[in-house]
Amino acid sequence: MNRLSYPGLRVVIVGAGFAGLTAAIECKIRGLNPVLVETYPGPSSHGDLLDFVRNAGRVFESWGNGKVGRRLASVSPNAAKYLDFLNSKNELLRREDWPQATDIQYVFAGHRGEMHEIVYDYAKEIGVDLQFGKRVVHYLDTEDERGVIVDGGEKILGDVVIAADGPKSLARCELLGLEESKVNSGYAIFRAYFNITPEMLEKPFFSELVRRDEDIVRCWVGPDIHGFIYVWKNGRDCAWVLTHLDDSDIAESWSESASKEDVIYYLEKAGFPEVWRETVDATPESRLIDYKLVWRDPLRTWLSPSKKCAVIGDAAHCHLPTSAQGACQAVEDAVTISMCLQKCEGDVALGLQVFERIRFNRSHTIHQASISTRDIYHKNDWTPEMVKRNPNSLVLPFYDWVTEYNVFEEVENNYGRLAADIKAGRQGSIEELSLPAGGNYDAMNIAGDEGNKLRESRLA
């Protein structure tokens, strides 16, 4: 792969999540001059479950001759045999094979904090300029100055700004001129991660859930609720997430501590099986949070008026967890923008416009699908018979056009044509000017009366 770049292009990147770190690493590899600015003093150890499938995993695998991929694989649940779907009665609805052997290449999952530290360590290893402990208070995008001001008044300037500053993005307001707007999706998600102790293993239910020679990955679906439990690392680590109805005030904290009583209320309301109550009982209360799922309508553009600043990742498209692609799409954004800056020969505005046209429709389609997927999980009376009639209804939304996407090839194959369109002044909407999404989620549609009932519930 040609990784020579226009010399000296300084890239100011804000936010050291997976989008920001990936952008910084890819820019560094491609001969650009990135500086990464982050509020926190070091890599984040917070979080619970996070999955990267092949469309993002191939990026990690490309770093350090596979070294980063091997590190990520070492903390992933690679000893799982199946992903089991069950209903609130604990009846098995569907069993999918978990990727094995060569099939698991480019597939990584596990504790967010561990995976984040691995990516952070690689950025540090290759010499990325990491400026942690600096909170961005203003963005600059003028003819004379482009960059950020951090608390204390220091300016960090560059030729281009990539804002990967998350769902509560300051850049959306200051660079794109958008008012802060957030819509409660109507749901929140309890999240927890903890280490399984020898004392916990004395409880009878753990003997079924914890296996030394096999990782466990299970999903339960019920009325207006669904959740996953992961047990991995030879039965040492447990993480779980539970998406539930939420009617609290949107002005409240997006992420706040929760009580076990809160969780058990929703479990009992849905009639979820005893394994869930036992897992919640075993969870240290300090490791339990309730995260509000806030929906944002897709942006009409990801670029500032100068076309020399862009938002990526959650700042551009904050996915609901049911897309199963939020982190993966952030990685795709980061690689695409880095490659476009590499290819633009110093014409930053051209490079960022090509970036947007490569990413816009694909990200928009996957973003929108997260609501449909959630509704399918939550608005059906799940029985083994119903799943037999609709075999594609209860699957993770991992279609080939999503997971087999090769971001490196996509940019290589389309940069020249899209750059020519921009230079020629081709007119049209952003949807018309951008690459097609590549597919849709129609395969998850449910047929017959059950499908009609679901569609009616969405319109209600």
Stockholm file with secondary structure:
# STOCKHOLM 1.0

chainA/1-460         MNRLSYPGLRVVIVGAGFAGLTAAIECKIRGLNPVLVETYPGPSSHGDLLDFVRNAGRVFESWGNGKVGRRLASVSPNAAKYLDFLNSKNELLRREDWPQATDIQYVFAGHRGEMHEIVYDYAKEIGVDLQFGKRVVHYLDTEDERGVIVDGGEKILGDVVIAADGPKSLARCELLGLEESKVNSGYAIFRAYFNITPEMLEKPFFSELVRRDEDIVRCWVGPDIHGFIYVWKNGRDCAWVLTHLDDSDIAESWSESASKEDVIYYLEKAGFPEVWRETVDATPESRLIDYKLVWRDPLRTWLSPSKKCAVIGDAAHCHLPTSAQGACQAVEDAVTISMCLQKCEGDVALGLQVFERIRFNRSHTIHQASISTRDIYHKNDWTPEMVKRNPNSLVLPFYDWVTEYNVFEEVENNYGRLAADIKAGRQGSIEELSLPAGGNYDAMNIAGDEGNKLRESRLA
#=GR chainA/1-460 SS CCCCCCTTCEEEEECCSHHHHHHHHHHHHTTCEEEEEESSSSCCCCCCEEEECHHHHHHHHTGGGGHHHHHHHHTSCTTCCEEEEEETTCCEEEEEECCCGGGGTTCEEEEHHHHHHHHHHHHHHTTCEEEESCCEEEEEESSSCEEEEETTSCEEECSEEEECCCTTCHHHHHTTCCCCCCEEEEEEEEEEEEECCHHHHTSHHHHHHCBTTBCEEEEEEETTEEEEEEEETTTTEEEEEEEEECCSCTTSCSEEECCHHHHHHHHHHHTCCHHHHHHHHHSCGGGEEEEEEEECCCCSCSBCTTSSEEECGGGTCCCCGGGSCHHHHHHHHHHHHHHHHHHSTTCHHHHHHHHHHHHHHHHHHHHHHHHHHHHHHHSSCCCHHHHHHSTTSSSCSCCHHHHTCCHHHHHHHHHHHHHHHHHHTCCSCHHHHSCCCCCCSGGGCCCHHHHHHHHHHHHC
#=GC SS_cons         CCCCCCTTCEEEEECCSHHHHHHHHHHHHTTCEEEEEESSSSCCCCCCEEEECHHHHHHHHTGGGGHHHHHHHHTSCTTCCEEEEEETTCCEEEEEECCCGGGGTTCEEEEHHHHHHHHHHHHHHTTCEEEESCCEEEEEESSSCEEEEETTSCEEECSEEEECCCTTCHHHHHTTCCCCCCEEEEEEEEEEEEECCHHHHTSHHHHHHCBTTBCEEEEEEETTEEEEEEEETTTTEEEEEEEEECCSCTTSCSEEECCHHHHHHHHHHHTCCHHHHHHHHHSCGGGEEEEEEEECCCCSCSBCTTSSEEECGGGTCCCCGGGSCHHHHHHHHHHHHHHHHHHSTTCHHHHHHHHHHHHHHHHHHHHHHHHHHHHHHHSSCCCHHHHHHSTTSSSCSCCHHHHTCCHHHHHHHHHHHHHHHHHHTCCSCHHHHSCCCCCCSGGGCCCHHHHHHHHHHHHC
//
